């Protein structure tokens, strides 16, 4: 009973991604919990948050890493369709809070998910792997 309200577009050409995000009010990403989803961080939440979209996701590994429930998005138990529906209902009922959440999510992406911050922990790992060689300061900071 939701076909007239929900669009499943399938693959979207890269050049069209921003336009599609501009049409979204709430992005729901119900990943199932499995080895892959527990260890791989998805890009879709970051894309949505960077574009100021409200994001609802299952509470598996990659999503827990990115989404602060109630602060930068919303989480529900993976595989629990009634919980997904309840979370979506709560989100839709509280649209007044969306602008602040969208701003917090956008700020999180800009401040915490930069390439410099994402790769910084690996500088020491690579230095040890190279027998204690030091990486140039510029390489470690970028």
Residue pairs with C-beta under 8 A, 6 or more apart in sequence:
9 20
12 20
17 47
18 51
21 27
21 47
21 48
21 51
21 53
22 51
24 48
24 53
25 53
25 54
26 53
26 54
26 55
26 56
26 88
26 91
26 92
27 44
27 48
27 53
27 54
27 55
27 56
28 56
28 57
28 84
28 88
29 42
29 44
29 45
29 55
29 56
29 57
29 58
29 63
30 57
30 58
30 76
30 78
30 84
31 37
31 42
31 57
31 58
31 60
31 62
31 63
31 78
32 58
32 60
32 78
32 79
33 58
33 60
33 61
33 78
33 79
37 60
37 61
37 62
37 78
38 60
38 61
38 62
39 61
39 62
40 61
40 62
41 62
41 65
41 66
42 62
42 63
42 66
45 55
45 57
45 63
45 66
45 67
45 73
46 66
46 109
46 113
48 54
48 55
48 105
49 55
49 66
49 72
49 73
49 102
49 105
49 106
49 108
49 109
50 106
50 109
50 110
51 106
52 102
52 103
52 105
52 106
53 102
54 73
54 74
54 91
54 98
54 101
54 102
55 67
55 72
55 73
55 74
55 105
56 73
56 74
56 75
56 76
56 84
56 87
56 88
56 91
57 63
57 67
57 73
57 74
57 75
57 76
58 75
58 76
58 77
58 78
58 79
58 84
59 69
59 75
59 76
59 77
59 78
60 78
63 75
64 75
66 72
66 73
66 113
67 73
67 74
67 75
68 108
69 75
71 101
71 104
72 101
72 104
72 105
72 108
73 101
73 105
74 87
74 90
74 91
75 87
76 83
76 84
76 86
76 87
77 83
115 142
116 141
116 142
119 142
120 140
120 141
123 135
123 139
123 140
126 135
127 133
127 134
127 135
